[in-house]
Amino acid sequence: MNNAIVLSREIQGCLIAEINRPEKKNAVNYDVMEGLIHALDVAEADPEIKMIVITGHGSAFCSGGDLGEFHSLQTKKQAYAMLSKMGAIVYRLSVFPKPTFAFINGAAVGGGCEIAAACDFRIAKEGAKIGFIQGTQGITTGWGGASILFEKLPYQHALRLLLSAEIIPAVEAARYSFIDEILEDGIGGSWKNRVQSILNKEADVIKAYKTLLVNKWISGGLHERIEMEIQECARLWESEAHLQAVERFVTRTKNI
C-alpha cells in the first residue's frame, strides 16, 4: 500500500485513518482513494475494531480533490470515472456497519467536507474551518455530499452551506448542525477521550444500532440519490465555468 493513508491503532477498538499528504493540504488523489478503501476493508474485517476515525496529518483535514492531478479531466465521461470512484467510497463510509468519526483537525473544504459529512460524528479542533466551496468552482458536490447533508441536517442548514459556498469557522458550522463538538485548547481533553463512551460497549450492541440507521438510509434510496448527484457534477465538470476555475487554480499554483 502507498502511504497516502496512515493507519494506527493507538486506541483499543479504534482504527485511525490519517490522510497523509500535508504538502497538498491532504487533498484527495487516487492514492488517497485506494488508502481509504484499504482502511475501510481493514476496519470491516477485524472484529476487534469497533469504529474508525478519519483525520488529517498536519494543519489540514482535507482540502478536497487534488485539482493539480485532476485538471486533465476535461469531459463528462472523464470526470464521471473519478467522481464515481470517490463517490463509492463516500457512500460506503456513510453506510459503514461501524460508527465513523471525523476529527477535523484543520481546514476541511470541498470534498473534504463531503468525507466529513459521511461520518456519523464530526468533532472539530478549535480554529478549524469548513466550506462546501464547490459552488465557487462552477460545479456541485460530486461525491455524494449534498445527498448526505440533506439526510442528516435540517434542509435549510444543508442548503445554506451548499448555496453560500463559504468557508466558515467551526463554531458557525456547529450552529448549522454540521459540527457536533469543538475542542478548545486545554479544555475537555483530547478527541480520543470522546470515543471511549462508545468503545466500552459490546461490539454487537454498537453494530446493531448502526445497522438500524444504515437500513433507514438504504431503504430511502441514498445510493440512487448519490448516483444522480455524481452524474450532475460530471455534467457541470465540462462547463466553461468549471474549466476556467480549474485553469485559474493551476496557474496560481504554478506561480507560487
N, C-alpha and C positions, 0 to 999 in steps of 0.2 A: 504493500500500500504506500501511496505518497504520504507526505507529512502535512498536507493542507488541513487535515483534521487530526488533532492530537487527542487520544483517549486516555483517561485516567480513572482510577477507582479509589481515590483517597477517602471517600466516604463509603462505608459499608452499605451495599444495596443500591448504590447510585453510580451510574456511568456518566462521566462528564465528557462532553464532546466540545473541544475548543477549536474554533476556526483560527487557523494559524497562518494568516497572510498579513501581518501587521504593516508591511511596507505598502500594501494596497488597501489599507483600512479594512482588511478582511473581506474584500469583495469576492463574490462567488464566481468561480470559473469551473471548468469541467473537473478539475482535481478536487475541488471542494464538494461538488456533487457526488463524486464517487466516494469521497470520505464520509459524507453524510449517510449514504446508502449502507456503507460498511458499519457505521456506528449503530444505525437502526437494526441491522442484521444481528450485531453482537448483543444489543440490549434485548431484542426479542427472543433470541435463542437461549439466553442464560437465565435460568430460573432464579438465580440469586440476585439478579438485577431487578429492582422494583420500580425504578424511574430513571429517566435520562434528563440531563441538564445540558443545554446548549449555551455557550458563551463565546466571547471573542478574546483573542490574545492581544495584549497591549491596550491602547486607548480607545479602540472602537469595538462595537459589537459586530456590525456588518454593514458595509456601505452599498449593498445591493449587487446587481450584476456587474461584472467587470467589463465595462464598455471598451477598455483597451484591447480585450480579447474578442468581444462580441461585435465590434464595429464593422467587421467584414460581413456580418449578416445583413443582407440588403432586401431580400424578398420575403413575402409572407411565408413561403414554404421553408426557407432557411430559418426564419425566426421561430416558426412553429416547432421545429425539431428541438431547438434549445429550450423554448418555453415549456413544452410538454414534458421534457425530461425533468426539469426542475419542478414543474407543477406536480408531477407524480410524487416527488419527494415530499413536497409541502403537504399534499393530500395525505400521504402515508403518515407524516408527522401528526397531522390533525386527528387521524383516527387510530393512532398508535394504541395498542392494548394496555399500555402502562402510562402513568402520569408523566407529563413532559413539562419542564421548566425552561424559561428563557431568563438567564441572568444578563440583563442589558447593562454591560459594564461601561459603555460609552455610546457614541453615535450609532443609531440604527435608522438607516434611511432606505427608501425604495424597497428593493427585495428583502433587505434586512428586516424591515417591518413585517413583511409577509411571513418570513420564517418565525418571527416572534409571535405573530398573530396565531399561527398554527399551534403554538404551545398552549397547554392548559393554564399555566401560570406565568406571569411576567413581572419579575422583580427588577427594578432599575437602581443603579448606583446614583447617588446624588450628583447632579450635574450632567447626567446623560440627556441626550436629545433624540427625538424621533420625528420621522416625517415620511409620509406616503407621497414622495415627490414626483411620482411618475407623470402626473398631470402637467408638470412643467416641461416634460420632455416629449409631449405630443402623443403619449400612449396611456393606457390604463395599467393597473396591476396586471401581471401576466402569469403569475404562479399560483393564483387562487386566493390572494389576499383579500380582495373585496368580498368574495363569496363567504369567506370565513368570518370577516368582520360583521357582515350582515347577520350571520348566525349567532355571533357571540355578544355583540354590543347593541344597545338601542339604535335603531336605524338612523336617527338624527345625528347621533355621535359618530357613527361609522361614515355617514355621508359627508359630514363636516370634515373629518380627517382626510377623506379621499378628494373632495372637491377643492378644498383650500390648498392642498398640496404643500402645506407649510411645514417647516422644521420647527418644532415646539419643544420646550423643556419638559422633562419627565413629570414635573408637578402639574403642568397643564394637561398632559396626556392622561394622568390619573383622573382628572376631572371628567374626561371623556370615557372613562372606564377601560382604557387600553392598558394602563399600568396598574397592577394590583397593590404594589407597595414600593416605597422609595426608602433605600437605606442611607441614612445620613451618616457622615463620617463620625465615628466614635459613638454612635447611638444605635442600640438594638443588636449589635453584633453582626456577624457575617451572614450572608445569604445561606450559608451552609447550615446554620442553626435553624433556618426556616423550614428546611425539608425534613427535619428529624421527626416531627409530629406525624408525618406520613410514613416515613421509613420504619417506625416502630410498630406498624400494623402488619398483620399477616398478608403475605403476597396475594393469596386467593381473595381476601376482602378487597384489597386495592384494585385488583383486576376486575372483580365483579362490578364495582361501582363504575369503573371506566368503561366497561362493556355496555352498561345501560346507556351511557352518554353517546358512545360510538354508534350504537344501534339507532338512536334517535337521528343522528346526522346522516347515516346511510339511508334510512327509510325516507328521509326528507330530500333525498336526491342531491346531496352535496357534491358528489363526484361529477354528476352531469352538469351542475351549475359551474363548477370549476373548469370543466372542459369548454363550455361556452365562453367563459372569461378568457381562457387561453387563446381561443380562436379569434376573439375580438382584438386582443392585444397584438396578435400576429398580423391581423389586417392593418392595424394602425402602425405597425412597425415600419412598413414600407412607405408610409406617408411622408410627404416632403417636410412636414413639421418635425417629425422624429429624426429623419435623416440629417436635417440641419442641426438639430440639437446634439446628435452624436458627433457630427463634424466639429462643432464648437468645442465639445469636450476633448476630442482627440487633439485638436490644435492647441488648446490651452495646456494640455498635459505635455505636449512636445516642447512648449515654451517655458516650462518650469525648470 
